[in-house]
Amino acid sequence: MPTRLVDCTNNGKLAFTSGLRGQVLTRQDGMHAIYFKWKVASGNERHFENAWLTLTELIRDERGGLGSRLHRCADGYYFAYAQWPSEAFWVAQPEATARMVELRDQMREFAELVEGPLRGDVVVDLLVSVTPDQVKHAGDCTAEHE
């Protein structure tokens, strides 16, 4: 059972409940981030991206991860940043499912992990999520600022 965000009136704090362990964690318990960097073999970019996407969706939907972003650098490297409710929540995850292992193996087939996992608690979070449509229209307001 995936983790669910809970609307909690606990002084406006966001809480997480885990169907896996029944624990409740609040943002004050410390959001946790994981960073990975890969060198993807030329010509295998789409294969790597698809395996990463499917694995990340499984982790988010079935394990309570808070999502991730995959970035491609100009030099062919990729890096990803994933967020979890807390380090304790991440560490308490059960063994990977057969499908998760299969997807990790596919990623290894197409790329070499060169850095990570680097783990740390979020100290300050100023990241703003926007939709592609918002980015596309971001230039529309430049005339207002001239």
DAQUI-V390439 format. One record per residue. N is the residue number from 1. RES is the residue in one small letter. SS is DSSP state (a for helix, b for strand, c for the rest). NEAR is the number of other C-alpha atoms within 8 Angstrom. Layout:
# DAQUI-V390439
n res ss near
N RES SS NEAR
N RES SS NEAR
This chain:
# DAQUI-V390439
n res ss near
1 m c 7
2 p c 11
3 t c 14
4 r b 9
5 l b 8
6 v b 8
7 d c 6
8 c c 8
9 t c 6
10 n c 5
11 n c 4
12 g c 6
13 k c 10
14 l c 10
15 a b 12
16 f b 13
17 t b 12
18 s c 13
19 g c 10
20 l c 8
21 r c 5
22 g c 7
23 q c 8
24 v b 8
25 l b 10
26 t b 11
27 r a 10
28 q a 6
29 d a 8
30 g c 11
31 m c 13
32 h b 14
33 a b 12
34 i b 12
35 y b 12
36 f b 13
37 k b 12
38 w b 12
39 k b 11
40 v b 13
41 a c 8
42 s c 6
43 g c 5
44 n c 9
45 e a 10
46 r a 7
47 h a 9
48 f a 13
49 e a 8
50 n a 8
51 a a 12
52 w a 11
53 l a 8
54 t a 9
55 l a 11
56 t a 10
57 e a 9
58 l a 10
59 i a 10
60 r a 12
61 d a 10
62 e a 9
63 r a 12
64 g c 12
65 g c 13
66 l c 9
67 g c 10
68 s b 9
69 r b 7
70 l b 8
71 h b 7
72 r b 8
73 c c 8
74 a c 5
75 d c 4
76 g c 9
77 y b 11
78 y b 12
79 f b 12
80 a b 11
81 y b 11
82 a b 12
83 q b 12
84 w b 14
85 p c 16
86 s c 12
87 e a 12
88 a a 6
89 f a 9
90 w a 11
91 v a 6
92 a c 6
93 q c 7
94 p c 4
95 e c 4
96 a c 7
97 t c 6
98 a a 6
99 r a 7
100 m a 10
101 v a 9
102 e a 8
103 l a 12
104 r a 11
105 d a 8
106 q a 10
107 m a 12
108 r a 9
109 e a 7
110 f a 12
111 a b 11
112 e b 9
113 l b 10
114 v b 8
115 e b 8
116 g b 9
117 p b 7
118 l b 8
119 r b 8
120 g b 8
121 d b 10
122 v c 9
123 v c 4
124 v c 4
125 d c 5
126 l c 4
127 l c 4
128 v c 4
129 s c 4
130 v c 6
131 t c 6
132 p a 6
133 d a 6
134 q a 8
135 v a 9
136 k a 7
137 h c 8
138 a a 8
139 g a 7
140 d a 6
141 c a 8
142 t a 8
143 a a 6
144 e a 5
145 h a 5
146 e c 4
